[in-house]
């Protein structure tokens, strides 16, 4: 609910549990007055204190009013070069070379429904949303900045976006445009980021905000394995169930920066948006630039409440799932079973080995096209390798379908091998500066997706594949970071646009796929979790969580990922043991328990499994299908921290609280292990539950007194408890 006080120019955004407020003051500075637990409202600008601080200059129009300074006031969208020395939200350069941004409130628009962003992913919805647009102007530079706010009251979600319009007669170079600026009038906040590397992504890192700027970012052209465009600011005492926390997410898949600054007054500012490194967007008179959307959830009830609100909002108002209302198939992928070494007969044998085990989709991974026998060649030549697959996909797919499975395909559209027909014909289609040798990643170069003709060529190649083969799923991979970022299609003064235009190009093809193949299930991948962000989830309802398929490492990866992203988005498979990434041995039961808290599938040759393992797989696939809605759409509760606890436990609870599934994996075993109990969460305290079909246990007892954990016998053993209300 958005409440306007027109007389005092106060804008109050209420959600179910939170309140957000801003005010245009007497000098038309848009001040941020409050964001926190829901309150009745009123003009909260009385909370802002004014005092003269040395070396904090004063706007010209205030005269000798030395206690009024942009350097000390909490601002809704921070200025640049006119007296505020904290992190700016925006920078632009007119033809005179100045870099000042003095934004003042102009007017507003309020309407029912959710705004949309052309060419960019964004949360969507109908009458359950409200939109507020506040227009700011820099009169001298003749620049207009529109601040968009979307309010989804039920989910405590506030979205923000920014549109910059050049209303003058000169060309302006936009050099920074953040999506979100948030000033906190408090000094007791921790900063939580989600960091890691390839095969160990999104591990939480928490530290108190110190004086100065703390930031995470990506300069890799993708959101990256190394840092995620989701961060949390929280009270020092905040934990899973208690304390105030703020989650901020960028709906974007390219370079980003999340920067938190503790100021001279011991207050804090958070700025989130496209990283300004090598970013410069030229705006001719009348042209506009739209920054990606950011999303905020404030939780007075700890991290768990925040996560559940993000999960619901992402599932219901961002992800466009072609299987909405239906169960996505349990799949198997041949990559770890064959790598590049396969034939059509070998693939059919692998699929035949999965018959009767509950597998519904067979996915053929890398190596099926061009001259692709290693990762040194073939990318860009999207035609079937007939020496491996005689008769092409038209011959192979019916053989797989005859086994009762759908057919899926791996593809890496953004890349090109130098040893390919495409590169020999169009070397300028790859990113790279003429006269300079190009860096390679995985022995490949990056196609310039900022160019329409490149995208059109790739899309038509994909259409030829999809139109003729009965493919129901594709895994869209992207296996290197961007370097040598220079486009032959843009002049020298516009090369700063390439990173962003590249991301827009990826979105363009994905949107075309969704339009032309509405029933196609797309799983995104970037060397695993290198582009796990809300921007990709808008187009692809699931993302391969990590190339690391070891169940024990996945406990930590999926734990960190769950702070923002839902289980239904996490691509997770059972792979072989010993694991091919780290050599660890884990049981089939444990591998299944962990993968089941994701999209669920198998990354191995099931025909090589023992009879006992095959029986376990049958039980796993049947259990997953039976409890699909509970696992994929239930409210998610983290019951322990795998980085500190001797076991890892999590729980999914149905929205009506009549069902719950508790999953637990022990750590390394020890002699004389202590007795432990696990306190459950989210149950109805007034209901009685059976556990695995037995007994009668009141919900309040299970949550307060807990459930005794079995004594572990061996490392990394798993247990699952299914609770049903009597």
FENFENWO-V857410 format. One record per residue. N is the residue number from 1. RES is the residue in one small letter. BURIAL is I if it has 9 or more other C-alpha atoms within 8 Angstrom, else O. Layout:
BEGIN
n->[N | N]
res->[RES | RES]
burial->[BURIAL | BURIAL]
END
This chain:
BEGIN
n->[1 | 2 | 3 | 4 | 5 | 6 | 7 | 8 | 9 | 10 | 11 | 12 | 13 | 14 | 15 | 16 | 17 | 18 | 19 | 20 | 21 | 22 | 23 | 24 | 25 | 26 | 27 | 28 | 29 | 30 | 31 | 32 | 33 | 34 | 35 | 36 | 37 | 38 | 39 | 40 | 41 | 42 | 43 | 44 | 45 | 46 | 47 | 48 | 49 | 50 | 51 | 52 | 53 | 54 | 55 | 56 | 57 | 58 | 59 | 60 | 61 | 62 | 63 | 64 | 65 | 66 | 67 | 68 | 69 | 70 | 71 | 72 | 73 | 74 | 75 | 76 | 77 | 78 | 79 | 80 | 81 | 82 | 83 | 84 | 85 | 86 | 87 | 88 | 89 | 90 | 91 | 92 | 93 | 94 | 95 | 96 | 97 | 98 | 99 | 100 | 101 | 102 | 103 | 104 | 105 | 106 | 107 | 108 | 109 | 110 | 111 | 112 | 113 | 114 | 115 | 116 | 117 | 118 | 119 | 120 | 121 | 122 | 123 | 124 | 125 | 126 | 127 | 128 | 129 | 130 | 131 | 132 | 133 | 134 | 135 | 136 | 137 | 138 | 139 | 140 | 141 | 142 | 143 | 144 | 145 | 146 | 147 | 148 | 149 | 150 | 151 | 152 | 153 | 154 | 155 | 156 | 157 | 158 | 159 | 160 | 161 | 162 | 163 | 164 | 165 | 166 | 167 | 168 | 169 | 170 | 171 | 172 | 173 | 174 | 175 | 176 | 177 | 178 | 179 | 180 | 181 | 182 | 183 | 184 | 185 | 186 | 187 | 188 | 189 | 190 | 191 | 192 | 193 | 194 | 195 | 196 | 197 | 198 | 199 | 200 | 201 | 202 | 203 | 204 | 205 | 206 | 207 | 208 | 209 | 210 | 211 | 212 | 213 | 214 | 215 | 216 | 217 | 218 | 219 | 220 | 221 | 222 | 223 | 224 | 225 | 226 | 227 | 228 | 229 | 230 | 231 | 232 | 233 | 234 | 235 | 236 | 237 | 238 | 239 | 240 | 241 | 242 | 243 | 244 | 245 | 246 | 247 | 248 | 249 | 250 | 251 | 252 | 253 | 254 | 255 | 256 | 257 | 258 | 259 | 260 | 261 | 262 | 263 | 264 | 265 | 266 | 267 | 268 | 269 | 270 | 271 | 272 | 273 | 274 | 275 | 276 | 277 | 278 | 279 | 280 | 281 | 282 | 283 | 284 | 285 | 286 | 287 | 288 | 289 | 290 | 291 | 292 | 293 | 294 | 295 | 296 | 297 | 298 | 299 | 300 | 301 | 302 | 303 | 304 | 305 | 306 | 307 | 308 | 309 | 310 | 311 | 312 | 313 | 314 | 315 | 316 | 317 | 318 | 319 | 320 | 321 | 322 | 323 | 324 | 325 | 326 | 327 | 328 | 329 | 330 | 331 | 332 | 333 | 334 | 335 | 336 | 337 | 338 | 339 | 340 | 341 | 342 | 343 | 344 | 345 | 346 | 347 | 348 | 349 | 350 | 351 | 352 | 353 | 354 | 355 | 356 | 357 | 358 | 359 | 360 | 361 | 362 | 363 | 364 | 365 | 366 | 367 | 368 | 369 | 370 | 371 | 372 | 373 | 374 | 375 | 376 | 377 | 378 | 379 | 380 | 381 | 382 | 383 | 384 | 385 | 386 | 387 | 388 | 389 | 390 | 391 | 392 | 393 | 394 | 395 | 396 | 397 | 398 | 399 | 400 | 401 | 402 | 403 | 404 | 405 | 406 | 407 | 408 | 409 | 410 | 411 | 412 | 413 | 414 | 415 | 416 | 417 | 418 | 419 | 420 | 421 | 422 | 423 | 424 | 425 | 426 | 427 | 428 | 429 | 430 | 431 | 432 | 433 | 434 | 435 | 436 | 437 | 438 | 439 | 440 | 441 | 442 | 443 | 444 | 445 | 446 | 447 | 448 | 449 | 450 | 451 | 452 | 453 | 454 | 455 | 456 | 457 | 458 | 459 | 460 | 461 | 462 | 463 | 464 | 465 | 466 | 467 | 468 | 469 | 470 | 471 | 472 | 473 | 474 | 475 | 476 | 477 | 478 | 479 | 480 | 481 | 482 | 483 | 484 | 485 | 486 | 487 | 488 | 489 | 490 | 491 | 492 | 493 | 494 | 495 | 496 | 497 | 498 | 499 | 500 | 501 | 502 | 503 | 504 | 505 | 506 | 507 | 508 | 509 | 510 | 511 | 512 | 513 | 514 | 515 | 516 | 517 | 518 | 519 | 520 | 521 | 522 | 523 | 524 | 525 | 526 | 527 | 528 | 529 | 530 | 531 | 532 | 533 | 534 | 535 | 536 | 537 | 538 | 539 | 540 | 541 | 542 | 543 | 544 | 545 | 546 | 547 | 548 | 549 | 550 | 551 | 552 | 553 | 554 | 555 | 556 | 557 | 558 | 559 | 560 | 561 | 562 | 563 | 564 | 565 | 566 | 567 | 568 | 569 | 570 | 571 | 572 | 573 | 574 | 575 | 576 | 577 | 578 | 579 | 580 | 581 | 582 | 583 | 584 | 585 | 586 | 587 | 588 | 589 | 590 | 591 | 592 | 593 | 594 | 595 | 596 | 597 | 598 | 599 | 600 | 601 | 602 | 603 | 604 | 605 | 606 | 607 | 608 | 609 | 610 | 611 | 612 | 613 | 614 | 615 | 616 | 617 | 618 | 619 | 620 | 621 | 622 | 623 | 624 | 625 | 626 | 627 | 628 | 629 | 630 | 631 | 632 | 633 | 634 | 635 | 636 | 637 | 638 | 639 | 640 | 641 | 642 | 643 | 644 | 645 | 646 | 647 | 648 | 649 | 650 | 651 | 652 | 653 | 654 | 655 | 656 | 657 | 658 | 659 | 660 | 661 | 662 | 663 | 664 | 665 | 666 | 667 | 668 | 669 | 670 | 671 | 672 | 673 | 674 | 675 | 676 | 677 | 678 | 679 | 680 | 681 | 682 | 683 | 684 | 685 | 686 | 687 | 688 | 689 | 690 | 691 | 692 | 693 | 694 | 695 | 696 | 697 | 698 | 699 | 700 | 701 | 702 | 703 | 704 | 705 | 706 | 707 | 708 | 709 | 710 | 711 | 712 | 713 | 714 | 715 | 716 | 717 | 718 | 719 | 720 | 721 | 722 | 723 | 724 | 725 | 726]
res->[x | x | x | x | x | x | x | x | x | x | x | x | x | x | x | x | x | x | x | x | x | x | x | x | x | x | x | x | x | x | x | x | x | x | x | x | x | x | x | x | x | x | x | x | x | x | x | x | x | x | x | x | x | x | x | x | x | x | x | x | x | x | x | x | x | x | x | x | x | x | x | x | x | x | x | x | x | x | x | x | x | x | x | x | x | x | x | x | x | x | x | x | x | x | x | x | x | x | x | x | x | x | x | x | x | x | x | x | x | x | x | x | x | x | x | x | x | x | x | x | x | x | x | x | x | x | x | x | x | x | x | x | x | x | x | x | x | x | x | x | x | x | x | x | x | x | x | x | x | x | x | x | x | x | x | x | x | x | x | x | x | x | x | x | x | x | x | x | x | x | x | x | x | x | x | x | x | x | x | x | x | x | x | x | x | x | x | x | x | x | x | x | x | x | x | x | x | x | x | x | x | x | x | x | x | x | x | x | x | x | x | x | x | x | x | x | x | x | x | x | x | x | x | x | x | x | x | x | x | x | x | x | x | x | x | x | x | x | x | x | x | x | x | x | x | x | x | x | x | x | x | x | x | x | x | x | x | x | x | x | x | x | x | x | x | x | x | x | x | x | x | x | x | x | x | x | x | x | x | x | x | x | x | x | x | x | x | x | x | x | x | x | x | x | x | x | x | x | x | x | x | x | x | x | x | x | x | x | x | x | x | x | x | x | x | x | x | x | x | x | x | x | x | x | x | x | x | x | x | x | x | x | x | x | x | x | x | x | x | x | x | x | x | x | x | x | x | x | x | x | x | x | x | x | x | x | x | x | x | x | x | x | x | x | x | x | x | x | x | x | x | x | x | x | x | x | x | x | x | x | x | x | x | x | x | x | x | x | x | x | x | x | x | x | x | x | x | x | x | x | x | x | x | x | x | x | x | x | x | x | x | x | x | x | x | x | x | x | x | x | x | x | x | x | x | x | x | x | x | x | x | x | x | x | x | x | x | x | x | x | x | x | x | x | x | x | x | x | x | x | x | x | x | x | x | x | x | x | x | x | x | x | x | x | x | x | x | x | x | x | x | x | x | x | x | x | x | x | x | x | x | x | x | x | x | x | x | x | x | x | x | x | x | x | x | x | x | x | x | x | x | x | x | x | x | x | x | x | x | x | x | x | x | x | x | x | x | x | x | x | x | x | x | x | x | x | x | x | x | x | x | x | x | x | x | x | x | x | x | x | x | x | x | x | x | x | x | x | x | x | x | x | x | x | x | x | x | x | x | x | x | x | x | x | x | x | x | x | x | x | x | x | x | x | x | x | x | x | x | x | x | x | x | x | x | x | x | x | x | x | x | x | x | x | x | x | x | x | x | x | x | x | x | x | x | x | x | x | x | x | x | x | x | x | x | x | x | x | x | x | x | x | x | x | x | x | x | x | x | x | x | x | x | x | x | x | x | x | x | x | x | x | x | x | x | x | x | x | x | x | x | x | x | x | x | x | x | x | x | x | x | x | x | x | x | x | x | x | x | x | x | x | x | x | x | x | x | x | x | x | x | x | x | x | x | x | x | x | x | x | x | x | x | x | x | x | x | x | x | x | x | x | x | x | x | x | x | x | x | x | x | x | x | x | x | x | x | x | x | x | x | x | x | x | x | x]
burial->[O | I | O | O | O | O | O | O | I | I | I | I | I | I | I | I | I | I | I | I | I | I | I | I | I | O | O | I | I | I | I | I | I | I | I | I | I | I | O | O | O | O | O | I | O | O | O | O | O | O | O | O | O | O | O | I | I | I | I | O | O | O | O | O | O | I | I | I | I | I | I | I | I | I | I | I | I | I | I | I | I | I | I | I | O | O | O | I | I | I | I | I | I | I | O | O | O | O | I | I | I | I | I | I | I | I | O | O | O | O | O | I | I | I | O | O | O | O | O | O | I | I | I | I | I | O | O | I | I | I | I | I | I | I | I | I | I | I | O | O | O | I | I | I | I | I | I | I | I | I | I | I | I | O | I | I | I | I | I | I | I | I | I | I | I | I | I | I | O | O | I | I | I | I | I | I | I | I | I | I | I | I | I | I | O | O | O | O | I | I | I | I | I | I | I | I | O | I | I | I | I | I | I | I | O | O | O | I | I | O | I | O | I | I | O | I | I | I | I | I | I | I | I | I | I | I | I | I | I | I | I | I | I | I | I | O | O | I | O | I | I | I | I | I | I | I | I | I | I | I | I | I | I | I | I | I | I | I | I | I | I | I | I | O | O | I | I | I | I | I | I | I | I | I | I | I | O | O | I | I | I | I | I | I | I | I | I | I | I | I | I | I | I | I | I | I | I | I | I | I | I | I | I | I | I | I | I | I | I | I | I | I | I | I | I | O | I | I | I | I | O | O | I | O | O | O | O | O | O | I | I | I | I | I | I | I | O | O | I | I | O | I | O | I | O | O | I | I | I | I | I | I | I | I | I | O | I | I | I | I | I | I | I | I | I | I | I | I | I | I | O | I | O | O | O | I | I | I | I | I | I | I | O | I | I | O | O | I | I | I | O | I | I | I | I | I | I | O | I | I | I | O | I | O | I | I | I | I | I | I | I | I | I | I | I | I | I | I | I | I | I | I | I | I | O | O | O | O | I | I | I | I | I | O | O | O | O | I | O | O | I | O | O | I | I | I | I | I | I | I | I | O | O | I | I | O | O | I | I | O | I | I | O | O | I | I | O | O | I | O | I | I | I | I | I | I | I | I | I | I | O | I | I | I | I | I | I | O | O | O | O | O | O | I | I | I | I | I | I | I | I | I | I | I | I | I | I | I | I | I | I | O | I | I | O | O | O | O | O | I | I | I | I | I | I | I | I | I | I | I | I | I | I | I | I | I | I | I | I | I | I | I | I | I | I | I | I | I | I | I | I | O | I | I | I | I | I | I | I | I | I | I | I | I | I | I | I | I | I | I | I | I | I | I | I | O | I | I | I | O | O | O | O | O | O | I | O | I | I | I | I | I | I | I | I | I | I | I | I | I | I | I | I | I | I | I | I | O | I | O | O | O | I | I | I | I | I | I | O | I | I | I | O | I | O | O | O | I | O | I | I | I | I | I | I | I | I | I | I | I | I | I | O | O | O | O | I | I | I | I | I | I | I | I | O | O | I | I | I | I | I | I | I | I | I | I | I | O | I | O | O | O | O | O | O | O | I | I | I | I | O | O | I | I | I | O | I | I | I | I | I | O | O | O | O | I | I | I | I | I | I | I | I | O | I | I | I | O | O | O | O | I | O | O | I | I | I | I | O | I | I | I | I | I | I | O]
END
